[in-house]
Amino acid sequence: MLVFSKPVGRTIYFFSKLKSFWYNKICKMVPTIPTVRLNSGYEMPVVGLGTYARKADPGQFRQAVECALDAGYRHIDTASIYNNEEEVGEAINNKIKQGVVKREDLFVTTKLWNDSHAEKDVVPALKESLERLKLKYVDLYLIHWPVSVNNKGEDENIDHSETWRGMEQIVELGLARTIGVSNFNEQQLSKLLETVKIKPAVNQFEINPTFTAHNLVDYCKKMSIIPVAYTPLGLISEARPEFKGVDVIKTDPKLGEIAEKYNKSRAQIGLRYLVQRGIPVLPKSFTKSRIEENLNIFDFQLTDEEMKIVDGYNLNHRCVPGLAFKKYKNFPF
């Protein structure tokens, strides 16, 4: 048994109180992010940091996640295929050690890749992700795509009910608090729901002002499944090329007028539009100012007319068409 002398004990007590003091001060400084209750009973912040990028320099994901946590984000989204779980985990653990966040305050999502859809492969796949993240559990684990492919690129056509049995096992083992899907269409969800013991809590798919996806959003809500938006800016994003040679969104004066009215950017208007539809969003950025800006959308509310204007930008244009999976039987689009 370790016994401290009184002076040492007092010193440790002092620093413990000091760490608690600064944690509470930091919590008061960062913005409060609204949450949505999942059908699993857990709360998910309605704005999270997306971490997918085609190219990134070493350390860039770690820096982005650390910046986001400092800014007040508590929802971080990654995936095994992103090849960044190590950096994401490093950033999370750094900020926990610094007293900026506590693990129980975070909502961490990762995803099952297409080559691990067999029931026996689901638990090992998540355990590998957890090892890379250096976490004991994730808050949400998603089937990334409804297609199953072996390491030779061949279609395995594994039934979603088999994969889901593996997903249910990870909840029973305490490796994930909540499970869900990504990129599933209505028919695939409907069929899956016929066989589940634990209902999917989330369907993460592309939703934005230029791909509004009203039908699938409405179906998910009807079934008590939260629709979560990746690529939430669509063609409003400055990083996206013009659609059919006409840049109708970035330069439209109506959107500019709405942004000016609230002293916000066009991107913030796009994110606010989705949140007001009841859709959590996962904007991504490596830039500190934009990471902070994307979180600053809770001090104003769009009018019904302004919502209609943004909704009118719909072009049914997917920024993420998933064409690499088009040849597979369970391609969702």
Solvent accessible surface area in square Angstrom, and as a share of the most:
residue,aa,sasa,rsa
1,M,229,1.02
2,L,146,0.73
3,V,121,0.70
4,F,105,0.44
5,S,67,0.43
6,K,153,0.65
7,P,90,0.57
8,V,69,0.40
9,G,27,0.26
10,R,165,0.60
11,T,66,0.38
12,I,84,0.43
13,Y,139,0.53
14,F,116,0.48
15,F,115,0.48
16,S,66,0.43
17,K,112,0.47
18,L,66,0.33
19,K,110,0.47
20,S,54,0.35
21,F,101,0.42
22,W,129,0.45
23,Y,26,0.10
24,N,74,0.38
25,K,83,0.35
26,I,41,0.21
27,C,53,0.32
28,K,170,0.72
29,M,152,0.68
30,V,27,0.16
31,P,65,0.41
32,T,124,0.72
33,I,20,0.10
34,P,61,0.39
35,T,70,0.41
36,V,36,0.21
37,R,153,0.56
38,L,4,0.02
39,N,66,0.34
40,S,45,0.29
41,G,37,0.36
42,Y,87,0.33
43,E,72,0.32
44,M,1,0.00
45,P,12,0.07
46,V,16,0.09
47,V,0,0.00
48,G,0,0.00
49,L,2,0.01
50,G,10,0.09
51,T,8,0.05
52,Y,94,0.36
53,A,29,0.22
54,R,209,0.76
55,K,179,0.76
56,A,40,0.31
57,D,95,0.49
58,P,132,0.83
59,G,14,0.13
60,Q,51,0.23
61,F,19,0.08
62,R,63,0.23
63,Q,105,0.46
64,A,6,0.04
65,V,0,0.00
66,E,29,0.13
67,C,23,0.14
68,A,0,0.00
69,L,0,0.00
70,D,70,0.36
71,A,18,0.14
72,G,1,0.01
73,Y,1,0.00
74,R,31,0.11
75,H,2,0.01
76,I,0,0.00
77,D,5,0.02
78,T,0,0.00
79,A,0,0.00
80,S,27,0.17
81,I,71,0.36
82,Y,35,0.13
83,N,128,0.65
84,N,2,0.01
85,E,2,0.01
86,E,88,0.39
87,E,40,0.18
88,V,0,0.00
89,G,0,0.00
90,E,81,0.36
91,A,0,0.00
92,I,0,0.00
93,N,33,0.17
94,N,42,0.22
95,K,17,0.07
96,I,49,0.25
97,K,157,0.67
98,Q,109,0.48
99,G,6,0.06
100,V,14,0.08
101,V,3,0.02
102,K,91,0.39
103,R,38,0.14
104,E,116,0.52
105,D,62,0.32
106,L,6,0.03
107,F,8,0.03
108,V,0,0.00
109,T,1,0.00
110,T,0,0.00
111,K,1,0.00
112,L,1,0.00
113,W,56,0.20
114,N,2,0.01
115,D,74,0.39
116,S,18,0.12
117,H,1,0.00
118,A,19,0.15
119,E,47,0.21
120,K,159,0.67
121,D,42,0.22
122,V,0,0.00
123,V,19,0.11
124,P,65,0.41
125,A,18,0.14
126,L,0,0.00
127,K,108,0.46
128,E,97,0.44
129,S,1,0.00
130,L,12,0.06
131,E,133,0.60
132,R,70,0.26
133,L,0,0.00
134,K,142,0.60
135,L,19,0.09
136,K,180,0.76
137,Y,38,0.14
138,V,0,0.00
139,D,6,0.03
140,L,3,0.01
141,Y,1,0.00
142,L,0,0.00
143,I,0,0.00
144,H,15,0.07
145,W,16,0.06
146,P,1,0.00
147,V,1,0.00
148,S,1,0.00
149,V,17,0.10
150,N,40,0.20
151,N,146,0.75
152,K,162,0.69
153,G,31,0.30
154,E,94,0.42
155,D,57,0.30
156,E,76,0.34
157,N,68,0.35
158,I,25,0.13
159,D,68,0.35
160,H,19,0.08
161,S,25,0.16
162,E,52,0.23
163,T,0,0.00
164,W,4,0.01
165,R,116,0.42
166,G,0,0.00
167,M,0,0.00
168,E,7,0.03
169,Q,62,0.28
170,I,0,0.00
171,V,41,0.24
172,E,115,0.51
173,L,108,0.54
174,G,46,0.44
175,L,26,0.13
176,A,2,0.02
177,R,88,0.32
178,T,3,0.02
179,I,2,0.01
180,G,0,0.00
181,V,0,0.00
182,S,1,0.01
183,N,2,0.01
184,F,2,0.01
185,N,35,0.18
186,E,64,0.29
187,Q,130,0.58
188,Q,21,0.09
189,L,0,0.00
190,S,48,0.31
191,K,123,0.52
192,L,4,0.02
193,L,31,0.16
194,E,137,0.62
195,T,86,0.50
196,V,33,0.19
197,K,160,0.68
198,I,53,0.27
199,K,73,0.31
200,P,0,0.00
201,A,1,0.01
202,V,0,0.00
203,N,0,0.00
204,Q,6,0.03
205,F,5,0.02
206,E,1,0.01
207,I,0,0.00
208,N,0,0.00
209,P,0,0.00
210,T,0,0.00
211,F,22,0.09
212,T,5,0.03
213,A,19,0.14
214,H,73,0.33
215,N,126,0.65
216,L,32,0.16
217,V,2,0.01
218,D,83,0.43
219,Y,30,0.12
220,C,0,0.00
221,K,89,0.38
222,K,161,0.68
223,M,54,0.24
224,S,66,0.42
225,I,0,0.00
226,I,28,0.14
227,P,0,0.00
228,V,2,0.01
229,A,0,0.00
230,Y,34,0.13
231,T,17,0.10
232,P,6,0.04
233,L,28,0.14
234,G,1,0.01
235,L,9,0.05
236,I,7,0.03
237,S,22,0.14
238,E,132,0.59
239,A,95,0.73
240,R,56,0.20
241,P,102,0.64
242,E,96,0.43
243,F,43,0.18
244,K,168,0.71
245,G,58,0.55
246,V,87,0.50
247,D,36,0.19
248,V,63,0.36
249,I,2,0.01
250,K,43,0.18
251,T,95,0.55
252,D,31,0.16
253,P,89,0.56
254,K,116,0.49
255,L,0,0.00
256,G,19,0.18
257,E,109,0.49
258,I,9,0.05
259,A,7,0.05
260,E,139,0.62
261,K,124,0.52
262,Y,43,0.16
263,N,138,0.71
264,K,28,0.12
265,S,35,0.23
266,R,66,0.24
267,A,22,0.17
268,Q,10,0.05
269,I,0,0.00
270,G,0,0.00
271,L,0,0.00
272,R,27,0.10
273,Y,1,0.00
274,L,0,0.00
275,V,25,0.15
276,Q,51,0.23
277,R,30,0.11
278,G,40,0.38
279,I,2,0.01
280,P,2,0.01
281,V,0,0.00
282,L,6,0.03
283,P,3,0.02
284,K,91,0.39
285,S,23,0.15
286,F,77,0.32
287,T,66,0.39
288,K,126,0.53
289,S,72,0.46
290,R,121,0.44
291,I,1,0.01
292,E,69,0.31
293,E,55,0.24
294,N,9,0.05
295,L,4,0.02
296,N,76,0.39
297,I,0,0.00
298,F,56,0.23
299,D,102,0.53
300,F,22,0.09
301,Q,121,0.54
302,L,6,0.03
303,T,62,0.36
304,D,115,0.60
305,E,108,0.49
306,E,14,0.06
307,M,32,0.14
308,K,138,0.58
309,I,45,0.23
310,V,0,0.00
311,D,44,0.23
312,G,62,0.60
313,Y,25,0.09
314,N,49,0.25
315,L,66,0.33
316,N,111,0.57
317,H,50,0.22
318,R,69,0.25
319,C,18,0.11
320,V,46,0.27
321,P,50,0.31
322,G,12,0.11
323,L,115,0.57
324,A,81,0.62
325,F,29,0.12
326,K,130,0.55
327,K,159,0.68
328,Y,21,0.08
329,K,153,0.65
330,N,29,0.15
331,F,38,0.16
332,P,9,0.06
333,F,76,0.32
